[in-house]
Amino acid sequence: MATETVAKPRTSARVHVQKFGTFLSGMIMPNIGAFIAWGIITALFIEKGWLPVPQLGGFGETGGKPNIGLVGPMITYLLPLLIGYTGGKMVYDVRGGVVGAIGTMGVIVGAGIPMFIGAMIMGPLGGWTMKKIDSIWDGKIRPGFEMLVNNFSAGIWGALLALLGFYGISPLVTAFSTAAGNFVQFLVQNGLLPLTSIFIEPAKVLFLNNAINHGVLTPLGVQQSLEQGKSILFLLEANPGPGLGLLLAYAFFGRGAAKASAPGAAIIQFLGGIHEIYFPYVLMRPLLILGTIAGGMTGIATLAITNSGLVAPAAPGSIFAVLAQTSRDSYFGVILSVVLAAAVSFLVSSVILRTTKHSDEADLGDATARMEAMKGKKSSVASTLTGAGAGTAAGAAAGHGGVGVLAGPVRNIVFACDAGMGSSAMGASVLRNKIKAAGFPDVKVTNASIANLSDTYDVVVTHQDLTERAKPVTSSAVHYSVDNFMNSPRYDEIVELVRDSNTEGGTTDAGTSHGAHAADAPVDAAPAAAGATAGGAAAATGTSEILARESVVLTGKATTRDAAIDEAGRLLLARGAVDEGYIAAMHEREESVSTYMGSFLAIPHGTNAAKDHIRKSAVSVIRYPEGIDWNGKEVKFVVGVAGINNEHLHILSSIAKVFTNKEQVARLEAATSEDEVLELFGKVNA
């Protein structure tokens, strides 16, 4: 019998470079604030700064001892360590970040120069290797020894990585930095630096610039700035002039929606620093890339002639950020470079717009969609170009809560609720198992509170009463609204969305219902979700500490929803897991959004603001054989939840597994002892 296989999508070299650049950018961008702080301190307090202070700028002597200052230590230690920690954390959470920072310290001391490239190597390397090492003994550590093993393994491996960085990586990175610096000097001395615009400007439009900018230009620029007090390299890509000139040309000589939207786009690009907003205009008329190249070359040539530069990276590439980081002696040259870059870009782009036919010009909406496809996600500024409805599927069902159109494969899905503690964790577990059973184990499904959401997810699933709260902070995501987290028909649509977007030839219109191919997919018995989401905390705590026999009641006394919440909360209180304030917060949560999950199950828990009332993680289980009314739904099982650091997710995953299996639910209804309930929920009895 032939075996059906799922075709894997082909990934182009451009996409690989994009991903690499995005990864590099992910290490740099969260720490841009630290770069800016360093730039301000440098501009103000160095010997040639606006307000020279020897003790801060690191020049001169005090009491016969050289002043160290802030500038040198920050660039030598603080910034590389932040990058190394961030890179490790991206790969393996906080544990990976700590080990990555330890390894980074090795290259810092070994090289003796700012080690940004070394940090971008050692950070992810530390996180990845620590993750692999932890997987060796995952689930094999005897209870009570987890902390000992985790701490010593991280310490020992971190020390070895520091030695590797000192003796192995730092010489290689130093040699690379020296060679790259010499190459840049060669370009500058021979007047060839403006030619880099031939590569940088097209790379920006294709979203390939991050690999160049954050992988090479920023590290080399920082080194050059430390030695010379400024660097031209910070403005090779960030100069807002070329984009401004292009948009002004459209404002004067464009047509239709492109002409109408260009002035607003110019304000966002020049003042806000969001350069991607002009990319669709180039994609509509690819020949216009000549205008931005000419503008970029003019700007770089101006900087080189006037010997101007910035003291630190300008991010985002706003004129305000550029001026804030401009060296004290470079304001004339920097401002002139922006003005001339915009002027040349405007002139060349205007000629192209006036002398070429408009009949073959693509629609701005199509160009924006192409830009988003190349970017790999929905653009946060797309609605400025094509209206508020940009990127929204016209045929989206109302129940979806505003489903969008994906620009690439689904990589991460988040379930969001008010506290991120109970209902979202259950829903994430159910969908994770469905997606895994459909053959996509690499799709990450997590849960979070709405307060902790960021615009980094492909798909966001929320209760229908919470969708409008989640949308503003996750504007680039596809949104699904559900009325219960256990067995919503939306899950089958999400599985089909993953299937279509993550396989070759699939469509990505999330607004289309694709049937229920995964409706009867078996639920994975292993609650892998909890381990992934909790970062191993659940395994370390053990379910026997979360759900105890005294917290299981086979016949509840309550006859109403509020009384059942009180009963579940009192069991948590009796365990010493919460204080009285938490029970009040459980009622508050229920009044805002129902915790009814489907399959006769409700999981009342506190609000996000009530986490201070939790003393330890615990779960209570109460059965109501006759059922109680829960906002018009019949509930026979009430699971009270209080969780710290996601320790409770392991047991919630087991509960989710049970309640997606009708046979298991029937066993729960027929259970005659607490031990039967505990056994079904995966408790290992002592």
N, C-alpha and C positions, 0 to 999 in steps of 0.2 A: 504494500500500500504506500502510495506516495506521501511524503511528509511535507505539509505546507509550512513554508518558512516566511517570515516577515522580512521584506526587503529593507535593507538599511539605506538611508539616504546618502547620496554621494556628497561629500563636503569638498568645496573648491579650496584652492590654495588661498584665495582672497579671504574666505571665511575663517580659515585657520589663522591667518595673520590678524584678522579682526579680533578673534577670540584671544589671541596672544596679547594684542594691544589693549584689549579691555581688561585682561588680567593685570597687566602692568599698571594701567590706569587705576585699577581698583586698589593697588597698594599705595599709589601716590595721592590720589584725590582726597581720601579721607583725612590726609595729613597736610593738606594745602594750608590750613590755618596756621600750622606750626611753621611752614615755609614763609608765610606772610609775616608772622611774628619775628622770625629771624631777619627777614628783609627790612622790617621797620627798625629793629635794633641796630642793624648794620648801617642803614642810611643815616640814622641819627647820631650814633655814638662812636663810630670808628674815627680814626685820626683825620680823615678827609670828609667826615660827615657833617650834618647840619649843626649838631650840638656835641662836639667831641668831648668824651668823658673817658679818661684813661682806664679807670677801673671797670667800666662797662665795655668799652671798645677794644680792650686788650692791647694797649700800646703804652709805652713808657714804663716807669718803675714806681713802686710805692714802698718806702722803707727799705730800699736796696734790693727788692725782689721784683721781678718782671710781673706786670699785670696780666692775668689770664683773661679776664673779661668774660662776656657772655657769647660773643660772636663765634670764637673758635670752638668751645665745647659744644655749643648747640649744633653746629654744622658737622662736627666730628663724631659726636656721640648721640645726641638727642634725635636728630632727624633720621639717621640710618637705623637706629633702634626702633623708632616708631614704624618705619617702613618694614623692617624685618618682622616685627610683631604682627603688623597688619597682614603681611603676606602669609605668615604661618596660621593666623586665625582664619583667613579666607579658606585655607585648605582643611584645617582641623580645629576649629573653634579656639577657645582660650588656651587650651592645653598645647595646641600646635603653635599658637602665637608666642607662648612663653619659651618653648624650645627653639623656635625660629629666632627670637631675640637673643638667646644665649649663643647660638651659632653665629649670629651677626656680630656679636662682640668680638669673636675670634678674628673675623676679617678686618674689623675696625682697627684693632691693635696691631695686627700683622701688616697692614698696609701703611698706616700713618697718614693717609689722605682721606677725604670724605668718601665713604664707601657705599654710595647709593646703589650702584650696580651689584656690588657684593651683597648688600642687604636684600635686593630683589632676587638673588639666588638663594641665599641661606635661609630667608624667611619661609618661602614655600617648601624648600628642601626639608627644613626642620619639621614643618607641619606634616608633610607627606610621609616622611620616614617614621615619625612618632605614631602616626595613624596605623602604618603597617605593623609596627612593633606591637602596639596595643591589640591588634587583631590576632596576634599569635596566641595570646592567653585570654582572649575575650570569653567570658563565661566559665573559665577554668580556675579562677582564684577562689580559694576557700573564704567563706564569710568571715569578716573581721580583719582580713588582710588586704582589702582592696586599696585603702589609702596608702598603706606601706608600699605596696607594689607600684601603685601609680606615681607616687612622689619620687621614689628612688629610681624608677625606670626613666622618668623625665629628667631627673638630675644627672644620672649617669650618661644618658644619651646626649643631653645637652652639652655636657663637658666634652664628650668625644667630638661633637660637631664643632665646638669652639676650637678644638685643636685642629680639626680638618680645615676650618676657615683660616686659622692662623698660618698653618704650614702649606696647605694645598690650594685653597681658593684665592687667598689674597694676592699671591704672586701673579696668578693668571689674570685676575681682574685689574691689577695695577698695570700689567703689560698692555692689556686691552685699552685701558683709560689713557695711557701714555700714547699709544698708537693713534687712537681716535682723536686725542687732543692735537697731536702733530698734524693729522690730516686736516682738521679744522683750521689750524694755523696756516697750512699750505694754501687752503682755499682763500683765506683772508688776505694773505700776502700777495697772492697772484690775482686778486680781484675776481675770483670765481665763486664766491659765496652766494651771490644773487642767483646763480644757476640752480641752487637747491630748490627754488620755487617751482621749477619744472616738475619736480617730484612731489613736493609738499602740498601744493594746491590741489592736484588731482587726488592725492592721498586723503585729503580732508573730505572731499566729496564722497569718496568711497569708504569712509570710516576706517582708513588704514593708518591714520596719522598718530594714533596713540602709541603704537609700537615704536615709532620714530621719536615722537616728542618725549614721552615718559621713559622710554628705554634708553635713549642716547642723549638727546638734547638737554633735558633737565639735569641729569647727573653731570654732564660736561660743563653746562652753564654754571652750575653751583661751584664746581671746582675753579672755573675761570673767574667767577665773581669773588671767591675767597682770595684769589691771588691778585686780581686787578681792581676789585671793588665794583665791578659791573660785568655784564656779558651781553653780547649781541644775540646769543643763541636763544635767549628767552623770548625773542620777538620774531623768530623765523616763522613760527606757526601761529602765534597769538595775535599778530597785528590785525586789528579790526578794519583797516583801510580797504583791502581788496574786496571784501564782502560788502562793505558800505557802498563802494563805487558801483558794483554790479547792481545792487538794489536800487540805487538812485537812477541808474540807466533805465531800469524797468519802470520806475515811477514816471519818467518822462516819455519814454518811447515804447513801453510795453502795451499790451492790449488786454482787455477783459479782466478776469479775476486776478491775473498776474499784476497788471498795472494798479488795480485797486488795492491789493494787499501789500504791495511793495513798500509804501511809506511806513506802515505799521511794523513790517518785518525789519526795516532798517533801524527803527528805534530799538527793537528787541536785540538785534545783532550788535549794534554799536554801543548802546548803553548797558544792555543786560549781559552782553558777552556770549550769547547763545548763537554760535556761528552756524550750527546745523540748519538754522531757519532759511539760509539762502541756498542750501544744497538743491532743493527741488527746482529752483529757477535755473540752475546750471543743467540739471538733468532734462529740463524741457528743451533746452538748446545747448547741447554739449559743446558747441563751438565757443560758447561764452567762457569756457575754462581758460581761453587765451587771455581774456580780460583780467581774471584774477591772477594768472601767472605773471602778466606784465606788471600788475599792481604790486604783487609780492616782490618781484625782482627790484622794482623801483624803491620800495620801502627798505629792503635789505641794503641796497647800494647807498641809500641816503644815510643809514646807520653807520655803514662802514666808512663813508667819507667824513662824517662828522665825529667818528669815534664815540658813538653813543651806545647806551645799553641799559638794561635793568639790573637791579641788585638781586632780584629773586623772581621766581615764576609768577606770571600774571594769569591767575585762574579764578573765574572764567575770563575769557579774552575781551573784557569790557574796557572801554577807554578809561574808566575810573580805576580799574585794577592796574592797567598799564601805567597810568600816571602815578599811582600810589607806590609802585615799585621802581620808578625811574630814578636813576642815579642823580645825585645833586648837580653834576656837571653836564647832564644829558637831556635836559628838558627841551631845549631848542631842537636838537637832532631827533629825538623821539617824536615830538609833535609834528615836526616837518615830515618825518618818514610816514606817519599815518596820513597826513594831508595829501602828500604826493602819491602815496599808494592808492588812496581813494580816487584822486583825480585821474591818474592813468587808467585805473580799472574802469572808471566811468567813461572815459573817452573811447577806449577800445571796445567796451561792451556796447556803447551807444552806436558806434559804427556798424558793429555786427547786427544789432537789432534793426537798424535803419536800412541795411543793404541786403539782408536775407529775407526770404519769404516767410510769412507767418502761417501759411496754410498747413505746413507740416508740424506746427508746434503742438506738443502734447498738452492735454488738459492738466491744469495745476494739481488737481486731485490725483490723477494718475501718476504724475511725477512725485508727489508726496508719498504715495503708496510704494513706489519703487525705492524711494529714499529709505522708508521704514523697513522694507524688505532687506536692503543692504545693511542697514543698521542692526537688524535682527530683533527689533522690538518697536513698539509704537512710540512715535515721537511726542514728547510732552508739549511741543509748540505747534503741532500739526494743525490744531483747530484755529490758530491765528491765520493760517493760509487758506483753509478751505471751509471755515465756519465751525461753529460749536459742535456740529455733528460729525466732524471729520473722524474717520477711523471707526465709526459705529456702524454695525451691520443694519441696513435699512429694514431687513426682515426679521430682526431679533424679536423673539417672543417676549411678551411683557413679563412673564414669570422669570426670565433670566436676569432681570434687574440691570439691563444695559450691557448686553454682550457685545464685545468688539470684534475686530478682525485681527488675527495674529499675523505678525510679519515674519515668523520663523517657527521652529519646533518648540513645543512645550517642554521646558526644563524644570520649572518649579511651580508648585501649586500651594497656596496657603489657605487654611480654614481660619477665619477670624470671628471671634465673638468678643463680648465685652471684657471678660477677664482672661481669655485664652487658657482656661483651666480645665473645663469639663466638656461642654458640648462640642467645641471645635476639635478637641483631642479625639473624641469618639468618631466624629465625622471624618477626620483625617485618617484614622485607622481603617475605617470601612473603605474609603476610596483608594487608599494606598494598596490595600489588598486586591481590589478590583483591577487597578492599573497594572499591578505586578502580574496578576493572573492573565491579563491581556497581552503580556509579553514586553512590558516596558518598565523593568525594574530600576532603570536609571533616572526616571522621573521622580524628583524629590517632592514629597507631600508632607507639609509641616502644619503646625497650628500656632496661632499667636493672638494676642489681644489687639484690638483695633488701635489702641494707643501706641503699640509698638510696630505698626505696619510702616513699610517704606515702599517706594515705587520701584521695587526690584523683582516683582513677581510676574509671571506670565498669566496665571489664572488666580482669581480671588473668589472664594466661596464664603458667603455670609448668610445668616438668617435674613429673611426678607425684611425684617424690621430694622436691620443694621446696615443694609447695603448703601444707603445714602451717606452714612457716616464713613464708610470705607472708601468710597469712590474718590474723594478729593486727594487722599494721600496715596492712592494707587491708580492714578489716571491712565497709566500705560497698559494696565492689565485688562484681561477679559474677565467680566464679573458674572457670577452665577448666584441667584438668590434661591434659597430653599426654605421650606416651611418646617422641615425636620431634618436632622443630621444622620439618621440611621438608615433610611431606605428611600431617599428622595429619587424620583425618576431623573433628576438632573445629573446624577452620577453616571448613568449610562451615556448621557450626551457628552459629558466630560471625557469619558473613556474613548468615545468615538472621535472627539476633538483631538485627543492625544494620538490616536491611531492615524488620523488623517494628516496631522501636522508633522508627525515624526516618522512617516514613511514616504518613500519616493512616490510622487504623482498624486499625493493627497491634497485635498483642498483645505483651506484654513478659515472658512466662513463659520464662525462659532454660532451664528444665528440660525443655522440649519439643524433640524433634528435628524439624527442618523439612525434612528431605530434603537434596538436594545440588544446588540450583539453580545454585550458583556453582562446582560441582566442575570444570567444564571451561572456566571463564572464562579468557580469555587473560591471561598475565602481562605486565604493563606492561614494555616493554623499557627504559624510562628508569629508572634507579635513583634515583628521587626520594627514596626513604626516607632514603638516606644523607645527602643534603644537608640534609633537614629535621632529622634526628636529630643530626647532627654540627655543625649550625650553620655549615655552609660550610667546616669544617676540612678535610674530605676533598678538596674541590675545590681548596683552597689547597695541599695537600700534593702531590696528584697521585698516580695509581696507580703510576707508574713508580718512585716512591720506596718504595712499600709492597711490591710484588711484583716482584722482579727475576729475570732469567733464571737466575742462579746458585742461586736458591731453588726452582727447579722440577726435580723428579726424575721421569723417566718410568717407571723400574723400581726400586721400592724394594727394599731388602735385607731388611727386617724380615719376620719370619714370625709375630710375636705382637703383641698390642695394646701391651704395654709397650715393646717394642722399636721399634714404629712411633712411639710418642710420643717416645722418645729421638731417633729419626731426624729427626722434624719439629722437635724442639727444638734439635738440633745445627745445623740449617740457620739457625735464628733466631740462634743463638749466633755462627755464622760471619759473619753479617751485622753483628755488633756491636749487635744490637737488644736482647739480654737478657744476663743473666749466668747462671752455673751454677744459682743458686738458683731461677731461673724454671722450669727443666726439672723440678726436684723438685716445684715447685708445680703443674706440669701433671699429674704423677702423682697428687698429692694431690687435685686437682679431679676426676680420673677416678674415684678411689676413692669419692668422695662422691656424685657424680651423673655418669652417662654423658654423653659429648659426641657420641654417635651421633645423626645427624640424619635418617637415612633416605636412600633413593636411593643406597646404597653410600657414603655420606659420613660422616666423623667430623671434628670440628674441635677437637682438644685445645687447651686454653689454661689459664693459671694461675688461681689463686683470686683473689678480690678483694683479699686481704691481700698478694698477691705483686706488686702494681703497682709497688712500689718497686724491683723487680728489672728493670723494663723501661726501656731507655735511649732507644729510639725505636720507632715503629710499623713492624711488618713482618709479612708473611704468607709461609708456605712451603707448597708443594703437592707431594705425593708420590703417585704412582700405583702401585698394586699389582695388576698384571694378573690374578694368580691369586687374589687376594682373601685377606684374613686374618680370623680370627675376632675379633669385637669384642663381648665379652659375649653371645655367642650370635647376633650379627648379622654378616652378611658386609659387609666394608668394602673398597672398591677405591681410594678416594681419601681421603687424610688431609691436612687443611689446618691447619697450625700457626698460631696467632694470638697476636700481642702488640700491644696498642694503647694509645696515649696520647691523651687528649682526643678520642676517637672518630675519629681520623684514618683508621683502617683500615676504617670502615664503608662507604666507597664501593666498595672492592674486594669486601667481603663481600656487598654487595647484588648485585654482578655475579655472584658465585659462586652466590648464592641463585637468581638468574634462570636460570642455566645448569642447576642441578640440579632445577628444577621443569619442565624441558623434556626429555622422553625423547630427542628427536632430538639435542639438544646433549650429553646424557650419552653417547650412542652415539659422537658425534664425539670426545669426550674419551677414550673407551676406545680409539678407533682412531688417536689422534694419534701421529705419528711424530717430532715435534720439539717442543722447548720453545716455539718461536714460535707453534705452533698453540694450545697451552694458553694462552699469554699473550693471544693474539688473542680467544679465546673468553671470557676473563675481563675483556676491555675494556681491556687495556693498550695505550697509544699508544706505539709504539716510537720511540726517538729516531733 
